[in-house]
C-alpha cells in the first residue's frame, strides 16, 4: 500500500509534465498577433503569474520550514526517549552484574577464610554455611531477572540509525527549501531584467524542482500513512517485536503501568531483600560472639558486612530502575513525539510539496510567455530607424557615445540654418564668436560645444525680430569680424 502511494505521486508528476508539454506545444503552435492591444494583456498575465508563483513559493517555504522543524522535534523526542530507556536498561544490567560478581567472588573468599578460622567451632561453621546458602539464593534470584542486554543493544541501534537518518533528512529538506526560494527569486529577477539566459536557466531548474517536489510528496505521503498505521495500535506492535526477547507480562507491565498490575519483579526483589537482611543479622552475631574468641576473623567479617551493604544499596537502585514509571514515561514520550509532532510535521511537508509543485507549474507557464514578449520587443526595436532620436535604442547608444549626440545637435543646427537660406547667404562654417567667449561657453555647459548655448551676437544668425536695415548692418559687421578673425588666425 505504501508503494502504491508512491506510485500515485509518480502518476501526478507524469500528468503534470504532460499538461506542461501540451501547454508549451500550444503556445509554440498558436501564434498570436503582436499588435499593441495584444501585448498589454499578455504582459499583465505574465506579471500576475510571476506574482502568484512568488506568493505560493513564499507560503510553501514557510509551511515547509514549520513542517521540517516539527518533524525534527518529534524524531528528536523519539531518540531522546530511546536513549533514556537504553540508559535505564544498561543501569539494570550493570547493577545485576556487579551484585552477582560481589556475591560470587568477594563474599565467597571471605567465607572460605572464615571457614578455616572457625574450623574448631561447628556452630560457627554452620552459620557460615547458612550465609553461603543465602548468597546462592541471591544469585539465583538475580539470574531469574530478564537479560536486558539484547533489548539494550536493539534500542541503541535503533536510536543511532534514527538520529543519523533524521539528520540527513532535515538537512536535505533545509537545502530544498532554500533552493526553492532562490530559484523563485532568480526567476522574478529574470522577468524583471528580461534576461533570456537567466529565464532559460530558471526554467531548467524549475523542471528539476518540480520533479523533486512530487518525489518528496510521494515519500512524505507514504511515511505519514505508515506512521499513522503504527500509531493506531503501537502497543501491539511493540509486544510483537519483543516476543521471544522479553516476557509478555513484563512488556505489558511497562506499557500500561497501572496500579492494579502486579510488579513481575516483586518476588525476586523481596527474596533478595530478605536474604540480605538475614545475612546482616548473622554477621552481627558473629562480630559480637566470635570475634572475642577469634580476633583474626574480624577483618573478614567486616569485609562481608561491606559487601552486604553495597549489595543492599544496589538493591534499592535496582528496585527504582525496574519500576514501570520510568520506562513507561520514556515510552509515552516516544509515542507522543512520533504520533503527534512527527506525523503533523510530515503532513505539513506534504502540503509544502503540493504548494511547491503548483508554484513551479505557474512559473513554467509564465516563463515562455515572457521569453516570447522579449523576442517580440527586440524585433520591434530592430524595425525602428537607428537615426530616429526618439528611438530608445538610439538614446542608449547616444548616452554611451557623446560624439554622436553632438553630431545630431550640429545637424539639427544646420537644418535650422538651412531654413534661413531664403533670407541671407549661408553662414561660414567657422564660428564667428571670439575664441575666449566660445571656450567660456563650452566650459560653462559641460564641455560640449553646443551652438545653442552661445550668445546670439556670436552665432552668425540675427534674431528673427530684426528689421531689414538692421539685418544688413548686422551682416556687414559679421563679415568684417570674420575677415579680422581669419587674418588673426593666419598670423
FENKA-V511679 format. One record per run of one state. SS is the DSSP state (A for helix, B for strand, O for the rest). FROM is the first residue (numbers start at 1). LEN is the number of residues. Records with the same first field share a line. If there is no record, write none. Layout:
BEGIN
SS->FROM-LEN / FROM-LEN
END
This chain:
BEGIN
O->1-1 / 30-6 / 121-1 / 145-4 / 194-2 / 233-1 / 242-6 / 257-9 / 290-7 / 323-1 / 384-8 / 401-1 / 419-16 / 445-6 / 454-2 / 459-9 / 491-1
A->2-28 / 36-85 / 122-23 / 149-45 / 196-37 / 234-8 / 248-9 / 266-24 / 297-26 / 324-60 / 392-9 / 402-17 / 435-10 / 451-3 / 456-3 / 468-23
END
